């Protein structure tokens, strides 16, 4: 292992000990940003966390076009945690990069829950 290697998991785990300080008082955006900051390590946090927070807190039901957020980084930086935070707020499951085709298909099929009604004919 090189000397340049930074184990982000150790940094994140040391930050998790201060659970009472993670969620701050304020608006929903402020609270979501504080949780994201506690769960992820980003190179430009003052720029990136507000973008992630605004994406997560966007009222997608009121939008005609919604964006996609792509998270890329080394292992342990908090990509999955941010996806889990967003999924928890919307009460849905996460779809991550390591999802298989079959799991995505099954998720989509269960999410559809299409009810097909047949016309009722008398005397049949």
N, C-alpha and C positions, 0 to 999 in steps of 0.2 A: 504494500500500500504506500502511495507516495506521501510526502510531507505536505503537499498542497491539498490533500483530501480533507474536506470538512464534513464531519458527520452531523448532518442537520437534525437527525433524530435525537441526538444528545442535547442539542440546544433546545429543541421543542419540548423534550421531556423535562428539562430544568425549568422551563417557563410554565409548565402545567401545574407546578406545585403552588403557584399563586392564583388558585382558582377564584378566590373572592375578588381579586382585582381584574379579572378578565372581563366580566360584564359590567359595563359602566352605566350610569344613569344618563338619560337623554332620549333622543329619538330612536326609532327602529334602525335607521341607517347607522347611527353612532354605535348602537349595541352590536349590530351585525359586523361592523368593521372591527370592533374590539375583539370579537370572537375570532374573526379571520386572522387578525394580527397575532393572536395567541396560538393559533393552530398552524400557521404557515410562515416560512422564511422566504422573503423576496429580496432581490438585490436593490430595488428602488421602492421601498414600502410607501413613501409619502405620495408617490404617483400611482402605483399599482393597486394598493388597497382601496382607494376611493373608486377606481374604475370597477374593480370586482364587486364592491359593495353596491354601487349604483346598478350594476347588471343584475345582481341577486334581488335587489329591492324594486326593480322596475315592475310596474303594474302591467304584466303581459296581457291580461284580459282586456285592457283598454287600448292596446297597441294594434295597429294593422300589420306591422312588421316587427318581429322580435329578432334580436341578435343571437349569435352563438358565441359562447366564451370557450376558448381553448386554453388549457393550462398545460404548460410544458416545463419540465425541470428534472433535476436529478432526484434520485430516490430519497425519500424522507423530507422533502421540502413542503409537503402539506397539500399536494394537488387533490388527493382523494378526500382529505378532510374538508376542503372548501366545497367540493362536490356534495359531500354528505351534509354540510351546513345548508346549502341551497336546497337540496332535496328535502331536508327536514322542515324547512320553512314552507315549502309547497306541499308537504305531506305526500311525497312520491318516492319511488325507488331511484337509486343512482344507476346510471349506465356508464360504465368506465371502459377504458381502452382495452382491458383484458377480458371484456365480455365476448363470449363466443356468438357465432351466428345463430345457433340454436337457442341460446338464452335470450337474445334480442327478439327472435321470432316469437318465442313463447310469451315474453313480456308484452309484445305488441298484440298478440292474440287475446291475452287476458284483459288488456286495457280496452280493447274494442268493445267487448261485451255486446255484440250486435244481437238484437232481438228481432227475429223474423216472424212476422205475423202472417198467418194464412187466412184467406177469407173464409168465413164460416158459411156453409151452405146448409140449408134446412133439409132434413130427410136423408142425410148421408151418414 
